[in-house]
Amino acid sequence: MWSNSLGKSFVITTFGESHGRVIGVTIDGCPAGLRLEESYIQADLDRRRPGLYETVSPRNEADKIHILSGVFRGFSTGAPITMIITNLDVDSSVYEAIKETPRPGHADYTAWVKYGGFNDYRGGGRFSGRITASIVMAGAIAKRLLKETLGIEILAHTVQIGAMKVDREPSLEEIRKNVYSNPVRCADPSKAKEMEAALRYVMERGDSLGGIVECISINVPAGLGEPIFDALDSDIAKAIFSIPGVKGIEFGSGFRCAIMRGSEHNDPFIIKDGRVLTTTNNAGGIMGGISNGMPIVFRVAFKPTPSIAMEQRTVNLRTGEGINLRFIGRHDPSIVPRAVPVVEASTALVLADHALRSGLIPRVIKDERRSI
């Protein structure tokens, strides 16, 4: 079975390959009456696209959004929304030369086995980070839907690249203000400079770095999640692991909980302004697979970019011979900075889906600015 769709009420289906004609997505289940402009979606795409800084891939794609269906007179109609961007700056020649020699750390070999060699190997094909543009397009609409109906805001930021990490908790205002003012998407300006220096160092040596992205969702109402197998954290984890390069996720205190006592880890309840809240948030805003009204906080670990310019050992799949491969392409020295808007988008898709399933978002959005 193929699996290119996510969600049950807010359903996205993605399509396209790294060097194919387009990257695209279809959303089924977006309520009618949501104000949508291409410029809003374009702003999120611009945060993800390559070619903006020297520490990201030099592939120069405009990533211009085209809405093909489901939006009329600036509002969603309730019909499926299909969006595409066109691949323009494509150079497949380097991939033709290595099509029978899988790159270490990539899905070249597993895709060759799974699809009998019929997979599109150019630029990683369907397994390329390029496909995350479709997640960002759909996520931009999900973010707008959540903000307009429930006031939910989703903020992601880089907290670590290689050994360089933020050693404090930036405020929400710092995250809003600073993240997209530097190439590494870090809320701490001084740490951002250290991260940039680390990326330049590995770039000069043809190597790469991994890192960690933190995501915070605020104003999420209590009650989202469908245990047991559609628990909110389960679905978020599934969406996040669909981002190429993700190797781990932790909610709240995460793996630190293993060295804590119950008396330290439990989040005591209080009443504040008529709401049930907790004094701490070790649960990360989710208990028993259901949101508890506190901010949903999780961190995502990304592996180092597998595309490096150093010589590596591999095999020729046709001859069975072992060879040394040195592949020079156009790649990011770290996946992390461009993954920040993708993590936000993936989170929004899950929250929008669960909010619709819970009946908290109506099927028709009332907008007094609308004229029919």
N, C-alpha and C positions, 0 to 999 in steps of 0.2 A: 504494500500500500504506500502511496505517496502521501506526504503530509506537508502541504504548503499553506495551511490555514490555521488560524489561532482564534479562540473565543467561541462563545455559544450564543450570545445575544448581540454583541458587537463583534462581528466576525470579519477578519481580514484574510485575504488570499494574496500572496505575493508572487511575482513572476519576473523573469529576466535573468541575464547572466552578465558577468563583468564586461565581456567584450561583445555581447549581443547588441541588438538595435536599441533596446530600451530597458530600463528598470521600472517596474510598476507595481501597483497594488490596487485591489478592489475591496471596498468596505461595504459590508451588507449589515444593516441594522442601525445605522446612524439615524437618530430621530429627525423628523422634518422640522424646518423652521430654525435651524441653527445658522447664524450668520457666518458665512465663510468667504474669505477673499484669498485669491492666490498669493497675495503679498504676505499674508500671515504664515502660510505653509512655507513659502520661499524663505522666510527669515530663519526657520528652523533648519531647512536644508542647507542654507549658507553656513550655519554653524558646524555642519558635518563635512562639507565638501572639501576635496583636496586642493592643493595649489595655493593656499592662502599664506602659508608661512614656510620658512626654510626647514623647519623641523617636522614637516609632514610630507606626504607623497607629492612629487612635482606634477603628477597627472593633472592637467588643466581642464577640468570639466565645469561648465557653467551650471549644470544641474537645474536648468530652468523648468519649473513645474508647469504641467499642462493637465487641467482637469477636463476629462472627456465626458463625464456623465454624473448625474446625481446632484448637480448644483444649478439653480435657475434664479436669475435676478439677485444673486448674492446670498441665496439661502439654500440649505439642503432641502431636497424634495421628499426624502424618505426612500428614494430608489437607490440602488447600488451606486456608490461613488468610485469611479475609476480614475486614477492619476498615473502619469508617467513622467519620466525624465529621459532624455536621449543621451546615449553614449556617443561622444564625439571624438575625444582625444584617445584613440585606441591604437596600440601598436602590438600586434599579435605575433610578430616575427620571432621574438625571443622565446615564445612559448612553443612555436612549431619546432624549434630546435631541440627542445627538451621533453617533448610529449611522451616519450617512452622511458624517461628517467625521472621518477617521482622526487619532488623536493622534500627533504626531511622537514618534519613539523607541519606539513600541509596535508590536505585531504586528497592529494593527487592519487595516491595508491588505493585508498579505501573507496574513492569514487570510481576508479577504474575497475575494481573488483565488483562493486555493487551494480554498476550499470554496463558491465561487459565491454568496457572500452568505448562506449557510445557517448559518454559524457563530454560536455564542452570543457576542454582543459585550458582554454585561453584565459589568462588572468585568474585562474582558479574557478572560472565558470560560475556555477550556482553556489559555490562554497566561498566565494570572495567576500571580503568586507564591503565591497561595493553594493551588495544586495541590501545592506542596512539602510540605504537611502529610502527603500520602500517602507521600512519600519518607521523612519522619521516622518515621512509624508502622512502615514496613517496616524501616527502618534500626535502630530500637530493638531489634527482634528479631534482626537480623543482629549487632548489637553484643553482645547477650547471648550468642548462639551462639559468637562468636569468643572472648569473655572466658571462658566456661565451659569450652570445649574446648581452646583454644590459649593462653589468657592474653594475647590481643592487646588493647591499649588504644588508642583513637583520640581524639586531643585536637586540637580546632581553636580558633583564637583570632584576634581582629582585630589586625592589625599596622599598618593604615593606614586613615584616613578622610580624604579630601581631601588636604591637605598635611600633616596631623598624622600622624606615624608613629613607631612604636617603634624606637629606634635601638640596641637591644641584643637579645640572645637570652634571653628569660625562661626560667627553669628549668621542668622539668616540674611541679614542686611548685607554683610560682607559677601556672602555667596551670590546674592542678587547683583551686587555692584561689581565684583571683581572677576568672576569666573570667565566671562567672555571678553575680558580686557587683556588677556595674555594668551600665548599660543598653547600653553599646557593645561588651561582650564582649571587653574588652582585659585582658591579663594584667598590664599595668603601670598601677597605680592613678593615677599622676600624668599619664601620657599619656591615660588614659581621661577625665580631667577636661577636658583640652584638646580631645579629640574631641567630647565632649558640648557644649562651648562652640561648636565649629565647626558642629555640627548645629543648635543653637539660632539661630545667626547666619543660616544659609541658610533655616531655617524661617520666620523673620520676614520674609524677602524672597520667599517663595514658590518657592524654588529647592531644589536637591538636591545631594548629593555621592556620589562613588563611593569605592572603597577596595579593600583587599586582606585576604584571610583566609589564614592559614597553617594547614596540617594536618599533624600528626605521628602516625604509627602505630608503636607500639613492640611488641616481641616477635613481629614477623612472621617466620616461619621462611623460610629460603632455599628457593627452588625454585618459588614461585608464579608463574604466568604461562604462557601458551600462544602462543609466537611462531609465525608472524609477525604475523598479523592479530588475534590475541587476546592480544597482549602486555599485561602487567599495567599498564604506564603508559598504553597505548592505551585499555584498558577504563576505567581511572580517569578519563582525560581525557574519554571519551565520557559517562560518568555525570555528571561535573562540568559539562560543557557543556549538559547537559539541565536545569540549574538556570537559570531565567529571570534574565537580567542578566549572566551570565558572559561575559567578553570575552577572557580569556587564562588560561593555566596554565603554570607552570614547575616542574620537579622539581630538587631539589638546588641546585646553583649557578645553574641556569636560564640566563637570557640573559647572565649574567656570564661564562659559559664562553667567549663569543665574544672576550673580551679576555684570556683566560688562555692560558698555554702548557701543553703536554701535561704537562710536569714539575710544573706547579702543580695541574692539574686531576685527574690520576690519583690514585686512592685506594689507597695502599700496604696490602698485606695483612699481618696479624699473626695469631698464635694467642693467644687469651685464654680461660682457663678451659676449654680443650679445644675452643673454637669458632673458626672462621675469621671474622675481623672485619677492618675497615679502620680506619686511623688517622684518616682524614678521611671526609666523606660528601658529596662533590661530586656523586656519582651520585644522591643522594636515595634510596638504598636499593634501586634497581632498575638492573640492568645487562643489556643485551640483551633487555629486556622481561621479565626474571625477577627476583624479589626475591632479594637477596643476604644477608639476615639483619640488615642495619643498619636503623635507623629509616627508614620511608618518609616523606619530607618533600617537600611541594609547597606552592605559593602560588597563590591564585586571585584574579584581578582582576575586580572588579564595576564596571559602568558606573554613572553617577549614575542614581538613580531617574528614569525618563522622565516620570512624572506630576508636573508642577509647576504652580503657580498663576499663572505668568507667561503673557502673551499670546504665541502662536506662530502661524506661518503654516501653513496646510493647504489642502486642497481639499474641495469637496463632490463625492462620488463619483457622485451622481445627476445634478447639473447641470453638473459640470465647472468650476465657478467657484472661483477662489481666494478664501479667506476668512481672517480672523483668528480664532483660537480661544483662549479663556481658560477652562480647565477646572478647576473646584474640586471635588475629591473627598476621599477619606480615604486618605492614602498616607504611606509612610515617607519621611522626608527622606534616608535612605540605606538601601539594600538590605542593607548589610553586616552589621549586628548580628544580624538575624533569620536571615541566611544561615549563620551559624556552625554551628548544630546540623544544618542541611541538608547542609553540606559533610561533617560527621562521618558522617551517615547514608548519604550517597551512597558514601563511601569504604568503609564497612562492608559495603554491598551487594556491591561488587565483590570485596572480600577474602573474604567468605563464599562467594561463587560459586566463586572460584578455589580456595579451600581444599577445598570439596566435590569439585570436579573433579579435584583432586590426590589425593583419598583421605585427606586428613589429618583430616577430620571424619567420623565414622561416621554411618550412616543412623539409628541408634538411640542416644540419649544415655543412659548409665547414671547413675542418680541414686539414691543410697542413701536419700534422704529420701522417695522416692516410695512410696506405699502403694496397692496395687491391690485 
